[in-house]
């Protein structure tokens, strides 16, 4: 579905997906059974009433259906926090591109909060104040990038990147915002010029904790552990809990045929040790858990497609955090 007439509304969406409702509910319960059976925990560091979604997971729906339909559906599912991956939709929906104030109104109307936004590292270099302006309009306390700190996998390259992030982070702090960097697996590799030094450690050590924060993508951290062993993802959070305001709660299913060691799957369908991770990071700080699944737009049947994956994953996350 690449073009949606601007008269398409949420009732049309619900009619289009009604045939899959029972199947989705059944799959949700099945996927969440193991997590739901876990004993209740107190002082949990990932609150269950602040479950978020990275909109990249449902990028196909944002693009084709638009923010109005998608945000209303996410609110119905139960998501509370929205992390952006761009601010555009199909121009045929409104006859023009949607504006940031209009997106903010849709968030407010649906009782949703913006929690973060991924922007290109090039945007931070060329348009930092503009990106901070956008964050203020949307009401998000965090703005960050999913790009690696540097394309130079050397100690010097990552130190230079840390210096750059410190400047951007100080600018964000001056406006009451927090700058963050989201990892993939490559940050956990060893430096090409010093094979005993992990790049992530260089970045962490040389960035100012007052101004630069981290969003731990838990899936990619475990891929990093698989490819470059010798660290515990939970230890990073446990050692500096207040530097990790955001998590990406992405699940992975072990697969030795995959060079990464895991396939990306819906939350609750994989075997990453989430209960152990949550226990090991401790309760010293609160972290917003954000669901992400890079492969969700490939979900069948479609409709509901990626929105079906979003609903089942929300149910499984709620069970884990309950």
C-alpha positions in Angstrom: 0.0 0.0 0.0 2.1 2.9 -1.3 -0.5 5.7 -1.6 -3.4 6.4 0.8 -6.2 8.8 -0.1 -6.4 11.6 2.5 -9.9 10.5 3.5 -8.5 7.3 4.9 -9.1 7.3 8.7 -8.7 5.1 11.7 -12.0 3.3 11.1 -10.8 2.3 7.7 -7.7 0.9 9.3 -9.6 -1.0 11.9 -11.9 -2.5 9.3 -8.9 -3.5 7.2 -7.3 -5.4 10.1 -10.4 -6.7 11.8 -10.0 -10.2 10.3 -6.7 -10.7 12.0 -7.6 -9.4 15.5 -8.3 -12.9 17.0 -5.2 -14.4 15.5 -3.1 -11.4 16.8 -4.5 -11.7 20.3 -3.8 -15.5 20.4 -0.3 -15.0 19.1 0.3 -12.2 21.7 -0.7 -14.4 24.6 1.4 -17.3 23.3 4.5 -15.1 22.8 4.1 -13.6 26.2 3.4 -16.8 28.2 6.9 -17.4 29.5 7.5 -13.7 30.4 4.1 -13.4 32.1 4.7 -16.4 34.3 7.7 -14.8 35.8 7.3 -13.6 39.4 6.5 -10.0 40.0 9.6 -7.8 40.7 9.8 -4.6 42.7 12.0 -1.6 42.0 12.2 -2.5 38.3 14.5 -0.1 36.4 12.4 -0.3 33.2 8.9 0.8 34.1 6.1 -1.0 32.4 4.0 2.1 32.0 6.5 3.8 29.8 6.9 1.3 27.0 8.1 3.0 23.9 8.4 2.3 20.2 11.1 3.3 17.7 9.0 4.3 14.6 11.7 2.9 12.3 10.1 -0.5 13.2 6.9 0.6 11.4 8.4 2.9 8.9 6.3 1.5 6.1 3.0 2.4 8.0 4.2 5.9 9.0 5.1 6.6 5.4 1.9 5.2 3.8 -0.8 5.7 6.4 0.7 8.8 8.1 1.3 9.9 11.6 -2.4 10.5 12.4 -3.5 6.9 11.8 -0.3 5.4 13.2 -0.1 7.3 16.4 -3.8 6.6 17.1 -3.2 2.9 16.6 -0.1 2.9 18.8 -2.0 4.6 21.6 -4.8 2.0 21.3 -2.2 -0.8 21.6 -0.8 0.8 24.7 2.5 2.4 23.8 3.3 5.6 25.8 6.6 6.8 24.4 7.5 7.6 20.8 11.0 7.7 19.4 11.2 9.3 15.9 13.2 8.2 12.9 12.3 11.1 10.7 9.4 13.5 10.5 7.9 12.7 7.0 4.9 10.9 5.6 3.4 10.4 2.1 2.5 13.9 0.9 -0.7 12.6 -0.7 -2.2 12.2 2.8 -2.4 16.0 3.4 -1.5 17.2 -0.1 1.8 18.5 1.4 4.3 17.4 4.0 3.2 17.3 7.7 4.8 19.9 10.0 6.5 19.4 13.4 3.8 21.4 15.3 1.1 19.1 13.6 3.0 16.0 14.8 3.2 17.4 18.3 -0.6 18.0 18.3 -1.1 14.4 17.2 1.1 13.2 20.1 -0.8 15.3 22.6 -4.2 14.3 21.2 -3.4 10.7 21.6 -1.8 11.0 25.1 1.6 10.1 23.7 5.0 11.5 24.6 8.0 12.0 22.4 11.0 10.4 24.2 13.8 10.7 21.6 14.7 11.1 18.0 17.3 9.6 15.7 18.9 12.1 13.4 21.9 11.6 11.1 25.3 12.5 12.5 25.7 14.8 9.5 22.7 16.7 10.7 24.3 17.2 14.1 27.4 18.6 12.3 25.6 20.9 9.9 22.3 21.8 11.7 22.7 21.1 15.4 20.5 24.0 16.5 17.8 23.1 14.0 17.7 19.6 15.4 17.5 20.9 18.9 14.7 23.2 17.8 12.8 20.2 16.4 13.2 18.4 19.7 11.8 21.3 21.6 8.8 21.5 19.3 8.1 17.8 19.8 8.6 18.0 23.5 11.2 15.2 23.5 13.9 15.4 26.2 16.4 13.4 24.2 17.9 13.8 20.7 20.5 11.5 19.3 22.0 9.5 16.5 22.1 5.8 15.5 25.3 6.4 13.5 28.6 5.1 14.8 30.7 7.8 16.5 33.3 7.5 13.8 34.1 5.7 10.6 37.7 5.5 11.7 37.9 2.4 13.9 41.0 3.6 15.7 41.6 5.0 19.2 42.4 8.4 17.7 39.3 8.3 15.6 37.0 7.5 18.6 38.7 10.1 20.8 38.1 12.7 18.1 34.5 11.6 17.9 34.1 11.9 21.6 35.4 15.5 21.5 32.8 16.3 18.8 30.0 14.7 20.8 31.1 16.6 23.9 30.6 19.9 22.0 27.1 18.8 20.7 26.2 17.5 24.1 27.1 20.8 25.8 24.9 22.6 23.3 22.0 20.2 24.1 22.5 20.6 27.8 22.4 24.4 27.5 18.9 24.0 26.1 17.7 21.5 28.7 18.1 18.5 26.4 20.1 15.3 26.4 22.2 14.1 23.5 22.6 10.4 23.0 24.3 7.8 20.8 22.7 4.5 19.9 25.1 1.6 19.3 25.1 -1.1 16.7 27.5 -4.1 17.0 30.6 -2.4 15.5 31.2 -0.1 18.4 32.1 -3.2 20.5 34.9 -4.2 18.1 38.6 -3.7 19.0 40.5 -0.7 17.6 42.5 -1.6 14.5 45.6 0.2 15.8 45.3 -1.1 19.4 43.7 -4.6 19.2 43.4 -4.8 23.0 41.2 -1.7 23.2 37.5 -1.8 22.6 36.1 1.2 20.7 33.1 1.5 22.8 35.3 1.9 25.9 37.2 4.7 24.2 34.0 6.6 23.5 32.6 6.0 26.9 35.8 7.1 28.7 36.3 10.2 26.6 32.7 11.6 26.5 31.6 13.9 29.3 28.9 12.2 31.4 27.3 15.6 32.0 26.6 16.1 28.4 26.7 12.8 26.4 24.3 9.9 27.0 23.9 6.4 25.6 21.0 4.4 24.2 21.9 0.8 24.6 20.5 -1.3 21.8 20.5 -4.6 23.8 20.3 -6.8 20.7 23.3 -5.2 19.0 25.2 -5.3 22.3 24.7 -9.1 22.5 25.8 -9.4 18.8 28.9 -7.4 19.8 29.5 -9.8 22.7 29.1 -12.7 20.2 31.5 -11.3 17.7 34.0 -9.7 20.0 33.7 -11.5 23.4 35.0 -10.3 26.7 32.4 -7.9 28.0 28.9 -8.0 29.7 26.3 -5.6 28.2 24.6 -5.3 31.5 27.9 -4.2 33.2 28.0 -1.0 31.2 24.6 0.1 32.5 25.3 -1.2 36.1 28.6 0.9 36.2 27.1 4.1 34.9 23.3 3.7 35.1 22.4 7.4 34.7 24.1 7.6 31.4 21.6 5.2 29.8 18.2 6.8 29.9 17.0 4.8 26.9 17.1 1.1 25.9 16.2 -0.5 22.6 14.4 -3.7 23.5 15.0 -5.8 20.4 14.8 -9.5 20.5 17.1 -12.1 18.8 16.9 -15.7 18.1 20.2 -17.6 18.2 21.3 -18.8 14.8 24.9 -20.0 14.3 24.5 -19.6 10.5 24.1 -15.9 10.9 27.4 -14.0 11.3 25.8 -11.9 14.0 24.9 -15.0 16.0 21.2 -14.0 16.1 18.3 -13.3 13.8 16.1 -10.2 14.6 12.6 -11.4 15.7 9.5 -10.1 17.4 9.9 -9.4 21.1 9.2 -12.6 23.0 10.0 -14.9 20.1 13.7 -14.8 20.7 16.1 -16.1 23.4 18.1 -13.1 24.4 18.5 -13.2 28.2 16.3 -10.2 29.0 15.2 -11.3 32.5 18.9 -11.8 33.5 19.8 -8.5 31.9 17.2 -6.6 33.8 18.2 -8.3 37.0 21.9 -7.6 36.4 21.6 -3.9 35.6 20.1 -3.2 39.1 17.4 -0.7 40.1 19.6 2.4 40.6 18.2 4.4 37.6 15.1 4.4 35.4 15.4 3.5 31.8 12.7 3.8 29.1 12.3 0.5 27.2 11.7 1.1 23.5 10.7 -1.7 21.2 12.5 -1.9 17.9 12.5 -4.5 15.2 14.3 -3.6 12.0 12.6 -6.4 10.1 9.0 -5.7 11.2 7.9 -4.2 7.8 8.4 -7.7 6.3 5.8 -9.2 8.7 2.9 -11.1 7.1 0.0 -11.0 6.8 -0.1 -7.4 5.8 -2.3 -5.8 7.0 -1.6 -5.6 9.8 2.0 -6.2 8.9 4.5 -4.2 11.1 1.6 -3.0 13.3 0.8 -6.6 14.1 4.4 -7.1 15.1 4.2 -4.0 17.2 1.1 -5.2 19.0 2.4 -8.7 19.8 5.8 -7.2 20.9 4.0 -4.8 23.2 2.1 -7.6 24.8 5.3 -9.6 25.3 7.2 -6.5 26.7 4.3 -5.8 29.1 4.5 -9.4 30.3 8.2 -9.2 30.9 8.0 -5.9 32.8 4.8 -6.8 34.7 
